[in-house]
Amino acid sequence: MPFFLFVESEAKALVLSSGVLQSLQTTCDAENVAALLAESLKLDEATLAVPGPEKTQLIRCLSMEAKNANRVDVVKHLRQLTPAGTTGVV
């Protein structure tokens, strides 16, 4: 089962646009990364405030990628925009 979860995570990472993922590797500030995510997933403020299960999984995937890239600033900014628990644990 852990292999399935890994594959599922990889599939979700592919859904995120390459621009969003590349922005994690640059000096792009956290607000710009969140704006790129919102643009690529067509999210408005209302959707970020109450994301559905699919959007929550994608936001969580970006949060995980941000943590792996040592971009805690992005995770903190996403936490300000989304409900508690959306980004997962630190």
C-alpha positions as CSV (number, residue, x, y, z in Angstrom):
1,M,0.0,0.0,0.0
2,P,2.8,2.6,0.7
3,F,3.9,2.1,-3.0
4,F,0.3,3.1,-4.1
5,L,0.5,6.2,-2.0
6,F,3.8,7.2,-3.5
7,V,2.5,6.7,-7.0
8,E,-0.6,8.7,-6.2
9,S,1.6,11.5,-4.8
10,E,3.7,11.5,-8.0
11,A,0.5,11.7,-10.1
12,K,-0.7,14.7,-8.2
13,A,2.7,16.4,-8.6
14,L,2.3,16.0,-12.3
15,V,-1.0,17.9,-12.2
16,L,0.7,20.9,-10.7
17,S,2.1,23.1,-13.5
18,S,5.8,23.0,-14.1
19,G,5.8,26.8,-13.5
20,V,4.5,26.3,-9.9
21,L,7.0,23.6,-9.2
22,Q,9.9,25.5,-10.7
23,S,9.0,28.6,-8.7
24,L,9.8,26.5,-5.5
25,Q,13.4,26.2,-6.8
26,T,13.9,29.9,-7.4
27,T,13.9,32.9,-5.1
28,C,10.3,33.6,-6.0
29,D,8.5,34.9,-2.9
30,A,5.7,32.8,-1.2
31,E,2.9,35.1,-2.5
32,N,4.0,34.6,-6.1
33,V,4.1,30.8,-5.7
34,A,0.6,30.9,-4.2
35,A,-0.6,33.1,-7.0
36,L,0.9,30.7,-9.6
37,L,-0.9,27.9,-7.9
38,A,-4.2,29.7,-7.9
39,E,-3.8,30.7,-11.5
40,S,-2.8,27.2,-12.7
41,L,-5.7,25.5,-10.8
42,K,-8.2,28.4,-11.5
43,L,-8.7,29.0,-7.8
44,D,-10.4,32.1,-6.5
45,E,-10.4,33.3,-2.9
46,A,-13.6,31.5,-2.1
47,T,-12.2,28.2,-3.4
48,L,-9.1,28.6,-1.4
49,A,-11.2,29.4,1.7
50,V,-13.2,26.2,1.2
51,P,-11.4,23.9,-1.2
52,G,-13.0,20.6,-2.2
53,P,-11.3,17.3,-1.7
54,E,-9.5,17.3,-5.1
55,K,-8.2,20.9,-4.6
56,T,-7.2,20.1,-1.0
57,Q,-5.1,17.2,-2.3
58,L,-3.4,19.4,-4.8
59,I,-2.7,22.1,-2.3
60,R,-1.3,19.5,0.1
61,C,0.9,18.1,-2.7
62,L,2.3,21.6,-3.3
63,S,2.8,22.0,0.4
64,M,4.7,18.7,0.5
65,E,6.9,19.8,-2.5
66,A,7.5,23.1,-0.8
67,K,8.7,21.3,2.4
68,N,11.0,19.1,0.3
69,A,12.4,22.2,-1.3
70,N,12.9,23.8,2.1
71,R,10.4,26.5,1.3
72,V,8.7,26.8,4.7
73,D,7.7,30.4,3.7
74,V,5.4,29.0,1.0
75,V,3.8,26.5,3.4
76,K,3.2,29.3,6.0
77,H,1.6,31.5,3.3
78,L,-0.6,28.6,2.0
79,R,-1.7,28.1,5.6
80,Q,-2.8,31.7,5.8
81,L,-4.9,31.3,2.6
82,T,-6.5,27.9,3.3
83,P,-8.5,26.3,6.2
84,A,-6.6,24.5,9.0
85,G,-5.4,21.1,8.1
86,T,-5.4,21.7,4.3
87,T,-1.6,21.9,4.0
88,G,-0.9,18.9,6.3
89,V,1.6,18.9,9.1
90,V,4.9,20.9,9.1
